[in-house]
């Protein structure tokens, strides 16, 4: 890890996700720091990250974008881009309604 900026906890899979701005990637590990792996190399400098229903939503500072990446594999999709020179996407958050783990695992804890 060089420059960790964004961080989110996925309580459905018991994993921690973070963005490394300098290395241009998203990584994750279990709660104890084991089973660490690289999730995605980004084309820009990633900033914020939020996990919901098996998808990593993340922002990049340069270029200014909001993207979605399916954690089961596949390519990221750009959801929005900064349209003005002053537009900068930094952090990202998802407001959960109800118990979101039911959607991912089918089991309510």
N, C-alpha and C positions, 0 to 999 in steps of 0.2 A: 504494500500500500504506500502510495506517495502523497496524494492530496485528496483525502476522503471528504466529500462535501455533503452528499445526500445519504439518508439512512431510513430504512423502513423495516418493520418486523412483520413477517407473515406468520400469524399464529395458527393458520391452517396446516402449514407444512413444517412449523417450528424452525424457520430459517430467518436469518438476518440478511438483508440486501443493502448494498451501498454502491455509490458512484465514486469513481476515482477520476477526478478532473484532469490530472496530468497524464495519466495513462490511457485516457479515453475509453474507459470500459466500466461495465457493471459486473459486480462480483457478489457471491453469497457464501454463507457457511451455516452450520448449525449453531445453536445458541452457545455452545462451548468453544466455538472457533474452529472446530474440526470439519471435515468434509468440504473444505473450501474449494470453490471452483469459479471459473470465469463464466459469466452468463452471456455477455455480449460485448463485442468491440463496437464502439460508436464512431460515426464519422465526424462528430463534433465533440466538444468538451461537455460531458454530462454533468448535470448539477443536481436536480431533485429526482427522487424515485419514490413511487408508491405502488404497492402490490395489491391487486384485487382480482379474485376469481381466476387465478392462473395467468394473469397478464401483468407485466411490468410496464407501468406508465412512467416515462421519464422525460425530463427537459434537458435540452442542450443550450449552453450559453452562447456558443459560437459554432455553427449557425444557430439562430434563435428558433427553436422548435419544441413542440410537444409530440412525443411518439409513443407507440404502444408495441410491446414485444410479447408474443405468446411464449410462456415459459416451457411449453411442451415441444418447442422447436418452430422453426420458420423465420421469416424475415420481419423486421420491424416495419411499422406503418406510420407515416407522418400524419398526425391528426390536425396540427395547426402550425403555422409559421408566423413569425413576427412580420407585420406588414409595414411598419414605420421604422425609421432609423433609431427611434428611441425605445422600441419595444424590446424588452428583455425578459425571457422566461427564466425564473430561478427555481424556487421550491415548487412542489406539487403535493397535494393532499387529496384523499378520497374520503368522503364522509360515508360511513357504513350505516346502512339501515337494517336493523334486525341482526341476526347472527349469520354473517357472511360465510362462515366455514361450512354451513349446510350445503351451499351451492357447490363448493369444491369437493368435499368429501362425501356428501350425502348423509353425514352423521352429525347430529346436534350433540355437542359435548355438554 
